[in-house]
Amino acid sequence: MKHRVTFVQLFAFATALVCASSSVAVAQIGQTAPAPGTAASEKPGILSKVGIDQHLDRQVPLDLAFRDETGRDVRLGEYFGKRPVILTLVYYECPMLCTENLNGLVAALGVMKFEPGKEFDVVVVSFSPREGPGLASQKKAAYMERYGRPHTAGGWHFLTGTQASIDRLTEAVGFRYDFDQQIQQYAHGPAIELLTPQGRISKYFYGIEYSARDIRLGLIEASAERIGTPIDAFLLLCYHYDPATGKYGAAVLRLVRLGGIATVLGFFSFLAISLRRERQNDRGHGAADGITMPSGGSLFPPDGGAHSAPARERSGAWGPRERPSRGSGRSPV
């Protein structure tokens, strides 16, 4: 009973600890950052026209007309229907930011086992109507060499188009940009978008350096988990996409719940093993004393058995030193 009370107390303490941790996690998740001040949120000049507005689950128009890197007229929908798509909006003559954006994408894809043309496609669209297939072809050749997997060329698509097609695509994605007349360059933000095979926006990732883990998990979600491994499915339980940051972070509440389940299972296992060992020890002490406990729970067979105490006394089977004394349950030694 002493051991059992201890186990119950430990189990109750562990349960209370898990519940308290869950409450703290929920409270932390529910907290929101203070709203930025008006002065800090204001953008000067042309930058006020630049940004990326998330349109999650928005359908992009698949009927848009573009030209690919070979000069062939294509519809955007040609690259959808089978696999998720990584979409990035750049302009090919960009002196810095667009190049860094594509470099970061290629670097992340370079450490992934997923490949363009197999698990997903990459669609790069120029938002400058002055650019044509010649520049698109040069960019594709440069990045295919940088990627180092020439057999995936069929999964990379570099497009150019008219202002009308560009406007419809950028509006659907929420990509806001403007042309700076003073420096004759476009002002824009760096990002990539993950789209489902049906052409709906699933994820936004920001910056010029991208996490291969985030892209992999995003592609798995965008494909409705039709690609990936069981380990990826488990990681999706532990990581949660945060639209505010455009990154995957640890799902605190899910981790706490998994830890609580593991703790409860561990205590139950410990309790079961300890009770089993205690019973085995009790049986071992009985055998060491020369006493074998029959299955019926009695030291002697029922009255009338061939080896019962009354039968042996009636038959005179007791030896001179074996006859038990009155009131004793065992033979004298």
Summary of the structure (lengths in Angstrom):
residues: 333
radius of gyration: 36.7
end to end distance: 33.5
largest distance: 125.1
contacts: 907
relative contact order: 0.13
helix: 46%
strand: 17%
